[in-house]
Amino acid sequence: MQTLTKRFLIPLCAALLIVLAAGCDSTNTIATVTARAAATNTVLAILSPPPTSTPIIPTALPTIVAPPTIPAVMTSAPPAPPITAVATGAVTAGVTSVATSPATTAALSAATNAQTSAATAGATNPATAPATLAATVPATVAATVPATTAPTAAPTQAATQVALVPDDTAWFSDAILYSVFVRSFRDSNGDGIGDLPGVIDGLDYIQSLGVNTIWLLPVFKSPSYHGYDTSDYDNVNPDYGTNDDLLRLIREVHKRHMHILLDYVVNHTSDQHPYFKDAFGNPSSQYADYYTWLNAAHTQYASFANVKEMPQLNYASPKTRQFAIDIALHWLDPLGNGDLSAGVDGFRADVATGPPHEFWAQLRAAMTAKNSHSLLLGEIWVSDLRIIA
């Protein structure tokens, strides 16, 4: 990803530590992240198991290690990965980028070089004694900017440019995030798999912890247990429920004056995505330039971390950019009627160093035009913080 420019990146007034919910010896935990205001400049991350009325078969979340991030695609029972945390210092960092107001971009350099803040993470395993994890994090940095509509067929024109509109994501300054891996959170129907109705049932519990923002790990159709290889961005994984269940969850979250973020995985898709299946071995496919092919026959392709089930999208194509932007805009306004209370409040962008900065700028502008309060977080692992300064 190209160097983030001051025009589109701004410092967040609070440091942020993202800790993914992960399995540990086949026992899953849920991550709670506290982002405090600049006055305290403190981040607290707490890992705690959710209550469950019905036993759930634990499944491990793909490990994200620093650097790079490599979610595993499993076709058989996967080993349980360790709980991962972002550990940073002056030189190495896993930095979460957030979208805030362009008005404060001049402070970027100062924020990048600011003193790192302390972060404490406590992990509680339902079967074992608590473990404490310490980490330090630098001030987080932000991304901003572009836009259009929602996809079902391949777009045929370049992504629409949208005039820069100031965004207002001040609500995130006091956000306390609870990361939910739906599959292992709460099972509402006794099939041994956590689901969206189970998350709805657990909202009061989550809020009782002091949480005001929920981050859902991937919930869309995918052939894997973890969902980081999406085969359908428009529909919920049947294991988790239906689109109506997701819309009901969003409304229940907002009814409690909380916010909700979706995992946004657009660096790559699943090799089961219909666009890839149509384009594989078919250079004349209308989706041929959506992916990065390594030979003229379109039978060899670039993939995320060389995992063949995760073909990498080609962001040199305006159609690919529009496709990815449309996904985000759809879930900001899923009913298509301008009722933003029915949509999510933003996204956590997986592998944000994959797509180029120009795309993120374009996406940020589109999101702001649709909903100026929408948030864009980025998963960014870098070896030198000056890369994003």
N, C-alpha and C positions, 0 to 999 in steps of 0.2 A: 504494500500500500504506500502511496506517495506520502511525503511529509504533510501533516495536517497544517493548513495555513491559518493565520490569525483571523482571516475573514470568516471562517466557518467553525473555528474551535474556540472555546472559551473555558476558563477554569471553573470548576464547580466549587461552591463555597463550602462544601464538606468533602472530606476524604471518604472513599468508598471501598469496602472490601467485599468481593463476591466469593462466597464459598458454596460450591455446588453440593446439593444433596447427593450423597453417594453411599454405596453399600460398604459395609465393613464386616467381614466374616459372615456374609449373607444376612446381615441386619442393617436395614436402611435407616438413615437419619434425614432430618429436614433442616435446611440451613436458614437461619434468621440473620439478616444483616442490618445493622443499625448505622444510618448515615446521619450524623449530627451536624448542626450548624457550625459555621466557621468560628464562632465564639469559643466552642469547646475543641474543635478540630480533632475529634475523637471518633473512632470507628469501633463498634462492638459487633462481633459475629458470634452467634450462639447456635450450636447444633443440638437439636432436640427431637426426640421421637414424637410423632403425633399420636393421639389416642385413637384406638380403633375398636369398633364394636364387633367386627368380624375378622378372624385371622386372615392375614394376607401373606401370600407367598412372596417373600422378598426377592427383588431383582436388583442387580447392581446397575447404577448409573455409569455411563462411560466416563473414564477418568480424563480430566483435562490437566495436563501437566505443563509446567513452565520450563522453557518453551520447547517445542510447539504444542498446540492443542491437538490431540489425536483421539477422537472418540472411536471406540472399537465397534466394528460391525460383526456381530456374532451370528453364526448359523447353528451353533450348538450351545450348550450351557456355558456362559462366560464366567471367568473367575471374577470374584468380587474385588473391585478396585478400591484403593484407599481413599479416604476423604481427602480432598485436595483444597488447598487454600492458595491465595495469591500472596506470594512473598516478594517484597520489593525493597530496594534500597536506592542509593544514588545512581547506580549503574544498571542493575537488572530489575525488571518490573513486569508484573502482569497488571496492566492498567485498564480500568473500566472507564470508557469515555462516555460523557453524557451531554445531551443537547441542552443548552441554556441560552440566555439572551445574547445576541450579537453585540449589545451595548457594552459588554465588559471584556471584549476580546483583547484590549490593550494590556490587560493584566496577565496574559498567558505566560509570558516568559518568567514573570515573578512567581507565578503559581508552580511552574514546572521546576524551578530551582528552590522552591520553598522547603523548609524543614519537613522531613517525613513525620507522619503522625503515628502514634502507637495504636495497635489493634490487638484485641484479645479474642481468641476464639475458644469456646468451650464445647467439647463434643460429649454428648450423652448417648450412650448406647443402651437400648432397653434391657440387654442381657448382661452388660458388663459395667464396671465402674467408670465414672466420668474421666475424660482425658482433656487436658488443656493444651491449646495450641497457640503459640505466640507468633505474631507476624508484624511487620511494619509496612506501611503503605504511604506512597507519596500523594500529594494532592491530585485528584483526578482531573482529567481534561475532557473537553467536549467536542461534539460534532454538530453541524447545522446545515440544512437546505433541501428538494424539488417535487414534481407531482403529476398526477392525473387520475385515471379511473380504475375499474376493476376487471380482471381477466377471465376469459374462458377459452378464447382462441388466441392464436399467435398475433400480437400486435404487428402492424405493417409499417408503422412510421416511427420516426425518432421520438424519444421521450420528450414530452412537452416541457418547455422551460417555464418556470413560474417566478414571478418577481419576488424578491426576498421580503418576507414579512417577519417582523420581530416575533419571537416566540416567548411564551411565559411558562416556564417550568419551575417556578419558585416553590411549588408544592413539594418538589423532590428534596429540598434543603433539609426537611425534617422527616424524610421517608425512613421507615423501618421495614425492610424487605423480608419476606418469608418465602423461600424458594420451595416450590412444591413439585416433586416427582410424582405425578398422579398415580402411576402404576403401583406405588408402594405406600400411598398415603392412607386412604380409607376406602373400604369396599362396601358399597351400599346394597349389593344384590347377592352376596355370598358366593360369587364365582371365583374368589381368590385373587382378583385383580382390582386394584384401586381404580376409582372412576370419578367422573366429574360430579355426579350427584353426591358422592362421598365427600368431595371437597366442599360442596355447598353445606353438607351436614356439619363439617368441621370449621366453618367460618367463625362461629362464635368463639370456639376454642382458640383459633388463631388470633382473633382480635383481642382476646383476653390476655394475650402475651404482650400487648402493647404494639402489635404490628398494625401498620396502616397501608401497606403495599404488598401485593402478592405477585410473585414472578412464577408463571407456569412454565416448566420445562416442556419440550415439544409435545403437542397434543394432536397433531394432524396425522393423517394416514401415513404409515411407514411399515416396511417389512421387518424392521428391527424392534427389539424391546425398548430401546432408548429413544427412538424417534428422530435422531439427528440425520437421517437420510429420508427426506420427505418424498412421498410418491403422489400426494394430493394436498395442495395448500388450501383448498377450499372446503375440505371436509374433515371432521374429527375422526380420529382413530376409533373404530367400532368397539374396541376393548374398553374405551373410556366413556362411551355414550354417543350422543348425537350433537349436531350443531345447535339444536334447541337447548340441550343441556349446557353447552358453552355460553349461549346467550343468556340463559337463566343465571348462570354463575356470575357473569359480568354484571347483571342487574342487581343481584344480591350483594355483590361486593360494593357497588356504588350506593346501594341502599344504606350500607353501614358507613358511608362517607370514607371509603377506602379506595385505593387505586389497584389496577391490575395490569401487568405486563405479560406479553407473550414472547416466547423464544422465537427469534426470526432467523431461520437457517436458509440463507440464499447464496452462500459461497458455492454450494454444490446441491445436487438433488440425489434422490435414489436412482439406481439404474432401472428401477421399476416405474419411474415416472413416465407417463405416456409420451411426453415430448422426446425423451431420450430413446425410448423404445422405437419410436417412429424414425428417429434420425440415425440410429445405429445401423451402419452398413448401407445407408441410403443418403448419399450426398445431395440428392435432389429434394429431400424432405424440406418442408416449410420451416422445420425446427432445426435444420442442419447447423446454422450458425449460433445456436443457443449454447453449444458445448465446444470444448477445446479439443479438436481432433489432432492426432499425431501422424495420420497418414491419409492419403487421398481417398481411400476406400471407406473411411470413417468406421474402422473396426478397432482402431487404437485411439486412446483418449487420455487426457490428463485427469487425475482424480485427486481428491483430498487425501493427503498423507499416503498416497499410493494405495488407497483402499479402493479396489475396483468397483465396489458397490456404491461409491460416492463420486460419480462423474462431476467434474468441475464446470461451472457455468462460464461462458465466454462474455465478459463485460465489455469487450471491444464492440459488441453488437448493440446498437440502440434498441433492438427488439428485446434483447435479454434484459436490459436495464428497465424498460417499460414493464416487462413481465414482473420483475421483482418489486418495482414501485407499486404496481397495481395490487399485489398481494397485501402490502402494508395498508394502502388506502382502503381496501375492502374491509379489513378488520377494525379500522378506525370508525367505519360507518357501515356495518354489516347489513343493515336493512336498506341502505342506499337512499334514505329519506332525510338525511341531515340530522337524525337523532343521535348525537354523539354519546348520549348516556347508554346507548345499546352497544357501543364499541369499546375496545380496550383503550388504555391510557398511554400506550407506547410499547416499545419493543426492546428486547435485549438481543443485539446482533451477534450471532455466532460467527467466529472466525472473521472478525471485522478487518483484519489485515489482508484478507483475500481480495475482495472487490476493491477497485481503485478508489482513491479519495474523491474523485469527481462524481462517482456514483453516490457516495454517502452525502455529499453536498447537495446533489440533485434530490435524493430521497428526503433529506432533512427539510428542504424548501417545500417539497410536496406535502409532507406531513404537517408542516406549520400552516400551510394554506388550508388544509383540511381541518386541522384542530391545533390551534396555537398553544394549547396546553399539553400536547402529546410529547412524550419523552423518547429519546433514542440513546440507549446505552450500547457500548461496544466492547466486545471481548477482544482485548489487544494484548498480546504478549510481545514485548520488545526487549532487546538486550541493552539498549541505550535509550534513555528517556529523551535525549536530544532529537531522536527520530521523530517524535511527535511534538516537539517544541515549536 
